[in-house]
Amino acid sequence: MLMACTPLFGEITVLKNFTLIDGNGGPPTPASAMVITDGRITWVGPIARLQAPRSAAVTDLSGKYVMPGIIDLHAHLGAVVDLKQDSAN
């Protein structure tokens, strides 16, 4: 029964026409595109080299920016006893 509910083809999404900030210190790259297959980025590059599958859902992000997620790797969530929550902190 589970096999009958599983799609035969993966979900493919294309994001295009955005400016890419890759997080490596270089300048932002305009006219970029990205292919996402089953929730994973499988290709990123200039829109001129994009080869989008026909079945892909395409989203135009003109005027938008895409960059890697920012993760806070230093937090003290458990140290809250007697902390004063105001703008001084």
Rosetta silent file (secondary structure, phi, psi, omega in degrees, C-alpha in Angstrom):
SEQUENCE: MLMACTPLFGEITVLKNFTLIDGNGGPPTPASAMVITDGRITWVGPIARLQAPRSAAVTDLSGKYVMPGIIDLHAHLGAVVDLKQDSAN
SCORE:     score description
SCORE:     0.000 S_00000001
   1 L     0.000  -39.766  179.927    0.000    0.000    0.000 S_00000001
   2 H   -61.182  -40.284  179.990    2.854    2.397    0.814 S_00000001
   3 H   -62.251  -33.426  179.917    4.352    1.910   -2.649 S_00000001
   4 H   -68.872  -25.195 -178.991    1.033    2.925   -4.224 S_00000001
   5 H   -90.592  -10.974 -177.057    1.142    6.247   -2.344 S_00000001
   6 L   -84.427  127.252  179.486    4.756    7.055   -3.289 S_00000001
   7 L   -66.517  149.071  179.325    5.119    9.351   -6.310 S_00000001
   8 L   -76.837  -26.290 -178.336    7.117    7.970   -9.227 S_00000001
   9 L  -121.957  145.686  179.727    8.893   11.255   -9.813 S_00000001
  10 L   -73.156  158.711  177.272   10.473   13.643   -7.306 S_00000001
  11 L   -78.916  128.234 -177.984    9.151   17.113   -6.687 S_00000001
  12 E  -122.490  129.295  178.187   11.212   19.691   -8.587 S_00000001
  13 E  -123.954  138.109  176.114   11.120   23.440   -7.942 S_00000001
  14 E  -117.823  127.904  172.034   12.996   26.115   -9.879 S_00000001
  15 E  -107.875  134.053 -177.017   13.702   29.551   -8.435 S_00000001
  16 E  -142.858  162.960  176.488   14.896   32.097  -10.978 S_00000001
  17 E    67.561   30.509  177.702   15.787   35.758  -11.548 S_00000001
  18 E  -107.385  168.079  172.941   17.141   36.402   -8.050 S_00000001
  19 E   -98.727  125.457 -177.169   20.397   37.900   -6.792 S_00000001
  20 E   -94.566  127.212  168.508   22.532   35.275   -5.038 S_00000001
  21 L  -109.533  107.395 -170.675   24.572   36.044   -1.943 S_00000001
  22 L   -86.446   -8.042  177.492   26.586   32.841   -1.546 S_00000001
  23 L    81.257    7.040  179.857   28.207   33.611    1.812 S_00000001
  24 L   -99.466    6.999  176.243   31.760   33.120    0.515 S_00000001
  25 L    94.846   -6.930  178.593   32.688   36.812    0.595 S_00000001
  26 L   -80.682  173.175  178.734   32.269   37.541   -3.114 S_00000001
  27 L   -70.469  156.297  175.060   29.948   40.145   -4.557 S_00000001
  28 L   -58.847  145.585 -177.732   26.235   39.324   -4.997 S_00000001
  29 E  -110.619  107.367  178.975   25.477   37.549   -8.285 S_00000001
  30 E   -74.315  168.978  176.566   22.422   38.891  -10.147 S_00000001
  31 E    55.192   49.574 -179.924   20.366   36.838  -12.645 S_00000001
  32 E  -102.835  164.611  178.907   20.792   33.573  -10.732 S_00000001
  33 E  -144.176  160.878 -178.365   18.703   30.410  -10.685 S_00000001
  34 E  -146.660  140.651  174.232   18.341   27.326   -8.481 S_00000001
  35 E  -113.589  128.934 -179.869   16.901   23.847   -8.939 S_00000001
  36 E  -118.981  121.573 -179.351   15.521   22.085   -5.851 S_00000001
  37 E  -117.170  121.378 -179.474   14.729   18.374   -6.080 S_00000001
  38 L    51.278   41.483  176.035   12.882   16.686   -3.212 S_00000001
  39 L    81.687    4.552  179.093   13.784   19.535   -0.862 S_00000001
  40 E  -119.182  139.008  176.799   17.514   19.553   -1.711 S_00000001
  41 E   -70.906  122.103 -178.983   19.380   22.102   -3.792 S_00000001
  42 E  -110.858  -14.441  177.887   20.694   20.220   -6.820 S_00000001
  43 E  -161.278  140.121  173.025   21.942   23.103   -8.980 S_00000001
  44 E  -140.426  137.508  178.557   22.711   26.823   -8.627 S_00000001
  45 E   177.866 -170.083  179.360   24.080   29.075  -11.334 S_00000001
  46 E   -68.963  143.725 -177.917   23.420   31.812  -13.854 S_00000001
  47 H   -60.343  -26.902  179.282   19.940   31.829  -15.330 S_00000001
  48 H   -63.796  -23.350 -179.839   21.495   31.680  -18.818 S_00000001
  49 H  -103.915    5.584 -179.430   22.663   28.112  -18.046 S_00000001
  50 L   -66.660  128.892  173.152   19.434   26.947  -16.373 S_00000001
  51 L  -121.218   83.810 -175.841   18.014   23.728  -17.804 S_00000001
  52 L   -78.502  131.657  174.389   14.706   23.449  -15.981 S_00000001
  53 L   -63.086  147.222 -178.629   12.804   20.179  -16.281 S_00000001
  54 L   -60.140  -30.910 -176.752    9.379   20.610  -17.914 S_00000001
  55 L   -81.748   -3.282 -174.770    7.650   19.216  -14.831 S_00000001
  56 L   -71.809  143.324  169.715    9.246   21.775  -12.485 S_00000001
  57 E   -82.710  122.920 -174.568    7.220   24.338  -10.563 S_00000001
  58 E  -107.333  130.665  176.769    8.876   27.663  -11.463 S_00000001
  59 E  -120.891  123.536  178.694    8.908   30.690   -9.168 S_00000001
  60 E   -87.858  120.417 -178.573   10.162   34.049  -10.449 S_00000001
  61 L  -109.570   34.848  179.576   11.988   35.928   -7.688 S_00000001
  62 L   -51.633  131.692  179.455   12.747   39.123   -9.629 S_00000001
  63 L    82.981   -0.366 -178.055   13.935   41.834   -7.251 S_00000001
  64 L  -106.406  165.914  177.679   14.595   39.329   -4.437 S_00000001
  65 E  -120.130  146.057  175.342   17.781   38.003   -2.827 S_00000001
  66 E  -125.139  134.453  178.570   18.667   34.421   -1.876 S_00000001
  67 L  -147.922  159.920  177.941   21.359   33.569    0.664 S_00000001
  68 L   -60.169  155.177  177.264   22.312   30.637    2.894 S_00000001
  69 L   -63.730  146.001  177.140   20.478   30.352    6.200 S_00000001
  70 L  -100.636  126.224 -176.407   21.988   32.151    9.152 S_00000001
  71 L  -118.408  129.301  174.894   22.353   29.947   12.207 S_00000001
  72 L   -86.305  108.584 -177.711   23.065   31.191   15.725 S_00000001
  73 L   -96.551   11.842  179.533   25.507   28.612   17.099 S_00000001
  74 L  -139.952  102.423 -179.513   25.954   30.340   20.453 S_00000001
  75 L  -145.617  150.375  178.289   22.968   30.702   22.750 S_00000001
  76 L  -118.467   72.099 -175.309   22.260   30.236   26.452 S_00000001
  77 L   -68.520  -28.051 -177.048   18.617   29.218   26.389 S_00000001
  78 L   -85.850  -15.420 -176.460   18.716   27.601   29.832 S_00000001
  79 L   -91.636   75.922 -177.148   20.325   30.541   31.670 S_00000001
  80 L  -120.450   -2.415 -178.915   17.215   32.635   32.303 S_00000001
  81 L   -66.907  127.376  178.493   16.930   32.753   36.115 S_00000001
  82 L    63.403   17.383  175.927   16.926   36.373   37.345 S_00000001
  83 L   -81.044  137.053  177.180   17.609   37.787   33.878 S_00000001
  84 L   -94.018  121.004 -178.156   16.091   41.165   33.235 S_00000001
  85 L   -93.465   93.561  175.556   14.522   41.307   29.743 S_00000001
  86 L  -150.986 -179.494 -175.778   14.961   44.882   28.483 S_00000001
  87 L   -65.530  -17.452  178.385   16.892   46.920   25.912 S_00000001
  88 L   -69.856  -22.803  179.812   19.974   47.099   28.186 S_00000001
  89 L   -96.382    0.000    0.000   20.586   43.406   27.548 S_00000001
